[in-house]
Amino acid sequence: MSKTALITGASGGIGYQFAMIHAEHGDNLVLVARSKDKLDEIKCELETRYKILVHTIGMDLALPEAARYVYDELKNNNIPVDYLINNAGLGDVKHFADSDWSKQEKMINLNITALTHLTWLFLPDMIKRGSGRILNVASTASFQPGPTMSVYFASKAFVLSFSEAIGSEVAEKGITVTALCPGSTESGFHLVAMDGQEERRKRILPSARKIAEFGYNAMMKGKSVAIPGLKNKFLATSVRFVPRSLVVNLARRIEEKKH
């Protein structure tokens, strides 16, 4: 019997690649993103190529009660979710005092509130069935503060901590929770966050496909934290042994060099 993967932020980048990988494995899909037209194009492509069922929901998950709408939509259509992939996210580059509050609030609503609400809604159903896998896309930003991207780094720290905590709670109930912590990736996300400045470094970044494959394999193995790349693993681990003040200063220098 085919399983179903719900993927947020599925219209491009890592989310689209997650959809491709699950389709290749014969899983049915629920794809969520703001652009319904783009999702319907993907639906046509994947249903034709892989003979699976794809349900699309055009929704801005930063809106209040958006997660509840997604959950109710699937309940009403009798679509159980076996894999929940919380991939949708937003970033911004600016000193916090100079930032646009509406964008910071939207980032918090999308990166934290929607992810947490979707997990809260779908997790009890997984527990009742005694099976299910959740993958939350965090970041290497999860491991330290990030001057010039303060809210984004903080939101990803929440995702990592939250994922590890609930993963422990459900470990004996047949559920796994994986926090995927990639570094910069060749996708539209960083172009939006950095207003196109990331384009200069795009050629040396890992592809969205490579990151999605790494995340999929980690999720299927039930790994708690998955960090792609030896350099990223070293940096994520090394901050534990460095004074916090130094970590913050180094993070600021690195981010300011990027833009």
N, C-alpha and C positions, 0 to 999 in steps of 0.2 A: 504494500500500500504506500502510495506517494506521501511524502511529508510536505509541510508548507513552511516557507521562510518569509517572515515579515522584515522588510528592509526599509529603513527610513533614509532620506537623502539619496534616493535610488536613481535620480535622473542623470547622474554623471559621476565621474571620478571613482572613488573607492566603492561607493554604494552601487553604482552600475556594474562594476566588476564583481561584487558580491552576488548580484543578480545573475550574471552570466555563469559564475561558478556553480551556483545552486541549480540553475537550469541544466547545466551540463551533467549534473548528478541526478537529474530527473525529478527535482523537487518543484512543486508548485510554488507560486510566488504571490506575495502581497507587496506592492511597491507604493511607497508614500513619498511625495515631494510636492513642492508648490506648483510645478508645471504639469497639469493634467495632460496637456497635449503631448509633451515630451514622453511622459509615462506611457501613453497609449501607443506611441510609436514603438517604444521598447516592448510593450505587450505584444504587438503584432509580430515583431521580429522574433521574439523568443517562443511564442506559441507556435509559429510556423516552423521554426528550425528544430525545436526540441519536443514538440507535441505535449506541452505541459499547459496547465491553467494559470493564468496571470490575472490577478485582481488589482486594479489601480485606484488610488485615492489621492486626489489633488487637494492638498491641505498644507497650510503653513503651521507647522507644529509649535511655533512660538506664540500662537494665539491661545487665549484661555480656553480650556476644555477641549482643545484639539485632540489630545490623547484619548479622552473619553469618547469622542466622535469616532475615532479609528476603531477602538475596541467594540463599541456598539454596532458599528457597520459590519464587522466580522461576525459578531454574535448573531446578528439578524440574518446573515447569509450562511450561518452554520459552518464557518471556516475556522478550524482550530489552528493554533500557531505552535509549531514544533521548534522553530528557531526564531528568536527575536534578535535582530541586529540593529542596535541603536547607533546609526552612523551619522545622522544629520548633525551638523554643527556649523558654527559661525565664529569668525575671528575678526580682530580689528587691531590696527597698529597706531597707537597714539598715546601720549602721556595722559593718564587718567583725568587730570584736571582740565585738559583741553578737549576731552572726548565729547561726543554727542551722547547724552544720557539715553535717548531712545534706542540707540544701537547697542549700548551696554546692557540695557534691560532686555532687549530682544535676545542678546547672546546668552544671558542667564536663563531666560525662559526656554530657549532651545537646547542649550548645552546641558543644563541641569534639570529644570522642571519637567520638560517633556520626556526626557530620558527616564527620569525617576518615576513619573506617572505611568508611562507605558509599562515599565517593569513591574510596578505595583499592580497594574491591572491584569497583566498576562501571567504573572508568576503563580498565583493561586490555582489557575487552571492547569498549569504544568505540574504542580504538586499533586493535584487530584489524580492526574494521569500517571504520575510517577516517572515522568520523563520530560525532557526539554533542555534546550541549550540557549543561553543568552550571551551575546557578544556586545560589549559596549566599547565604542571607539574612544579611547582616551588619547594620550599623546606622550612623547618624551617630555613635554611641558608639564606633565603631572608631577614631576619629581623635584621641581624647584620653582621659586617665584620668578616672574618674568616682567621686569620693568619695560615699559612701552607696550606690553600686551598683558597687563596685570589681571584683568578680568578673565581673559581667555585661559591663561595659565592656571588661575585659581579654579576655574570651572573644570578643567581637566584633572586637577588634583582631587576635586570632589568625585569625579567619575571613577578614578582609580580606587580611592578609599571606599567608596560605596560598593563598587563591584567586588572587591576583596571581602568586604564585610558580609554581604548577602550570599556570596559564594560559600562562605563558611557556614552560614545558617542553613543552606539547602543541600550541603554536600552529601548528606545521608538520605536524601529524598529523591535521588535519581536525576537531579538537576545540576548542570554545571554553569558557571558564570566566568566569562573570560574578559579581561580588560586588554584590548589591543592598543599598544603604545608606539605608534610609528613616529619617526621624525618627519622632516619636510618631505613631501611627496609630489610627484608630477601630476597635479590635478588642479581643477578650477578653484579649489578652496583657498590656496595660498595667493592666487592671483587676486581674488576678491579681498582677502584680508590685507594685502600689501599694495593694493591699487596698481597691480601689474608689475611691480618692481621685482617680484620673484622670477619673472620671465628670463632675466639675465642668467639665473642659475639653473634653469629648468633642465638643461641637458644632463646635468650630473645627478639629478634626483632619481630615486627609485620610482618605477612606474606604479600607477594605481593598481594594475593587475598583480604585480609582484606582492604588494602589501596585502591585497585582498586574499591572495592564495596563502600567504603566511598566516593571516588571521583565521581563515577557514580551517586550515590544518590544525592550528592551535586550539580552536574551538572544538573541533571533532575529537581532539585528544583530551579535552577537558582541562587545559592549562588555565591557571588563574591569571597570570600576567604574561603577556606575550610582547616582547620587544624585538622588532626586526633589525638586524645589523649589529655586528660586533662593536662598532663605534658607539652606537646608541646604547647598547647594553652597558658598556664601560662607563659612559657618562652618567647614565641613570643610577648605576651602583656607586660610583665614586663620590657623588654628592653627600652620601651618608657620612663620609670620613673627613669632610671639609667644613670649616666654620661657616655658619649660615651667612654671616656678613660677607664673606668672600664669595660664596655661591651667588648671592644677589648681585654683587658688583661684576662678577664674571658674566652672569646672564645678561646684565644690562649692556656690557661692552659687545657681546656677541650679537644681541638684537639690534643695537644701533649701527653696527657694521653692515647689517643686512639692508638697512634702509636709512 
